[in-house]
């Protein structure tokens, strides 16, 4: 059970849905109705699987036996794809950090943390006595107590932020500071970047990317480490922004890379080869001339 942001008490049951005690003392029961998409997703709630979401007015997180992790935004339920971010379908407890508002979920496969932007998983390889976690609590020192099948684990996050840096765009390499880069529209753009952290292995880092074109900014999205491949269909001035998060949920500063996207170069028709842009054609012509001149230069020598 848990109190929502309005002070109402939510009590989950195994087969009777959720009972909510209103501020006037009256109780209301909420059940699943297959004909009503706005009703409770499932009537079976896991024991300690209810937690408030302080980031949303009236918001709640609930673990259902059949539907997994779901979110109530004050008006409707969203099952979404939350459970896809969890290491196991067997979920035991939900806990909300009273200071940060982060959601912690204990499961058969470890502890999952969600800060509203990214998800992270802690397991036996990260120091837990057992991945199976039944209870979560936070102490005054900022540490977390995790009760599991094999005993009690204590986790104290470190505070050193990670770093990320753009090192190249196509054949343009960065030497000192952000480079002044330009590319053509409708062509593949390969952005190389590097990231690291003192404590978190590279495979545990979360890399995020977004871009702005001067009028709008896209949402952050997670990308694979190492490089990013893009195609810009519109010419203009862009800013590419990169962010990395370590396992302790420390975020790096934003790495901002300006990029000028030029209109596509004019094209020419090459016999037998088809259409090519003039820049590529000039490079091809120069290379062909060198190949033709090479035998003559060899004979002259």
N, C-alpha and C positions, 0 to 999 in steps of 0.2 A: 504494500500500500504506500501511497505518497500524497502529499498536498500539492495542488496545482498553484499557479501564480495568483489565483483569486482566493486562496485559502480553503478551497473545497477538498474534502478527503476522498481519494480514489481507492477502492478496495477491489482487488482482483480475485476471482474465484476460479476453481478448476473447470466447472461446467456451467456455472450460472452467469457468465459474463462479468461485467464490471458494475459495482454499486458505487454511486457518488452521493456523498452527504453534502447537501446544499448548506449555505450559510445560515438559513433559518432552521436547520436541523432536520429538514425533510430528506428522505432517501429516494433516489431514482435508480432503476435498474436498466442497464443498457445491454441488449442482446444482439446476436447476429440475425439478420433477416435476409435470406437469399435473394429476395425480390427488391431489396433496398440497398443500393450501392453505398449509401451514406451511413449504413448501420455498422455495428461492431464487426470487424473482420472475422472474428472467431470467438467462441464462448469459453475457450480454455486459456487461462492466463497462467504463465509460469510463476511459481511461488513469490520470488522477490523481483519480478520483472516489470515493475512500474517505476518510472522516474520522471520528474518534472523537466521540461525544456525551458530554461530561463531566457533563452534567446527569442522565444515566441510567446506572445501574449496568450495565455491559456494553453500553451503547448505541453504535450506529454509524450514520453516514449513508453511503449508497451511491448513486451515479449509475449506473443501468442504461440500456443503449442503447435498449431498447424501452419500458421502464416508467417512465423518468425518475427523479426523486428518491424514494428510499424510506428508511425508518427501521427499524432493528433495535433492539428494546427489551430485548434479553437473552434473550427467549423466542420472539418471533414477528416477522414482517415486517409492516410497514404501508406500503402505497403511498399510501393516502388521497388527499388532494387537494393534496399539497405542490406538485406541478408547476404547479398553477393559479396559484400565487403568483409564478411565474418568467416573465420577459419573452420567453423563447424555449424551444422544445423541444430545441434543440441545446445540450447542457450539456457543459462541458469540465473543470471542476475543482471540488472541494469542499475547504474549508479551515475548521478550527475555531480560533477565537481562543483561545490558551492561557490568557489572563487572564479573559476574560468567559464563555467557553464558547459565544459566538455562532457560528452557522454562516454561512459565506460561500460562495456558489456563483457561479462564473464561467460565463458562457454567451455565445451569439452575440448576445444582446440587452442585455448589461450585467452588472453585479455585483449579486447579491441578498444581503441580510443578514437573518437571522432570529435574534431574541434570546429565543425561546421564547414570546413574546406577539404580536409584530407582525413583518410583513415589509416591507422597503424595498428599492427598486431605484435604482442609480446608473448613469447612462448618459452618452452624449456631451454632452448638454445640461447635465450636472452637473459637467463638467470632464474626463472621461476622453478620452484621445486617440482611442480607438476603443471602441465598446461591446463588441466581441469580446474576451473575457478568458480567457486560458489558465492563468494562475498568480497566486497570491495569497500574500503574506508580510507579517508585522508586524514593525516595528522597535522598538528600545528606547524611542523617544520617543512611542510610541502611534500612529504613522502606519502606513499600509498601502501596500505596493507592489503594483501591479496590472500584470501583464504581458499585453499584448494584441497584436493584429495590427498596430497602428500604432506600437508602442513601449511604453515604460514610463511609467506614471502614478503619482504619489504623492498619497495622500489623508490629510490630517490633520484629524480631526473637531474642531469647536469645542465648547466646553463650556457655553455659555449656555443655560439651560433655557427652553422656551417657556412660555406662560401661557394659561389658559382661565378664563372667568367666565360664570356664569349671569346673564342680563340681564332675563329675564322669564318668567312662567308664566301663560299665557292673557292676561288683561287686567291682571295684577298685574306691575308693573315694579319692578326692584331699583334702589335709589338708593345707599345706603351699607351695604355688608356684606350677608350672606345675608338674604333676605327671609323673613318668616313667611307661608307660602303654604298654602292649603287648596283642595281641589277635591272634586267629588262622584264617587263610584264609578260605573262604567259610562258615563262621559262622556269625550269626547276631551280630552286634556291636551296643550297645545303648550308645550314648553320651548324658549325662545330662548337661545342662548349665543354667545359670541364667543371667538375664539382667535387667537393670533399668535406670531411668533417674529422675532428680529432678522435671521436668516440664511435661514431656510427659507420659500419661497413658500407661500401658504395652500393651494394645491392639492397640496402635498407633505406637509402635516401629516396625522397620523393621529389621529383623535378616538376615544376609547374611553369606554364607559359601562357602569355596573353599578348595581344597586340592592339595598338591604337592607331587610327588614321587621322587624328586631329578632330574628328567629330564624334566618334564613339569608341568605346573600349570593350573588347570581348571579355568574357568570363575566364577566370583561370581554369586551365585544364591540365591534367597530368600527362606527361610525355615520357618516352623511354630515355634513359641516360645516353649521353654521347653525342648525338646529333639530331637535328630536326630538319625535315624536308618540307618546303612550302612552294606554292605557286601563287603569285599575285596576278589577278586578272585586271586590276585597275592601276594605272600610274598614279603616283602621289608620294607624299612623305609619310613614312610609317615609323613607329617606335616599337621594337620587339622587347618584351620584358620577360625576364627569367627569375625564378625563385626556387630555392631548395629548402626542404624541411628535413631535420634529422630525426632520430628515433625518440628523442626527448621532447619533440615538438617545438624545438627552436627553429626559427626561420632566418634565413640569410637576408641581407639587404637585397633590394631589387636591382638586378643587373639590366640596365636599359641600353639598348643598341639602336641608334638611329639608322634608318635604311631608306634610301631614295629609290623608288621604282620608276624607271623610265618607260616611255611608250615603246611598244615593240618596234625594232628596226625595220626599215622597208625591205621587201623581198625581191628576188630576181629568179627567173626560170633558167635552170641549167639543163642543157640537153642531156637526156638519158638519166639524169639524177633527180629532176623535178624541182620543186620550189625550195629556195634557201634564202635566209636573210643575208643582206649585203655584207655584214661583218664576217659571218662564217664563210661567205663566198670569197672575200678578199683573203682571209687566212688560208683557205683551200687553194686559191690561185697562187699565192706566194709559196706555199709548200710544194705545189706541183712544179713551179718554175725551178725551185731548188733541186728537185729530183731530176728534172730534165737537164739541168746545167751540170750536175755532178759528174756524169761520164766525160763531158767535154773538158772539164777542169782536170780530171784525172789524166786524160790524154795529153793536155797541154803541159802538165807537170813532167 
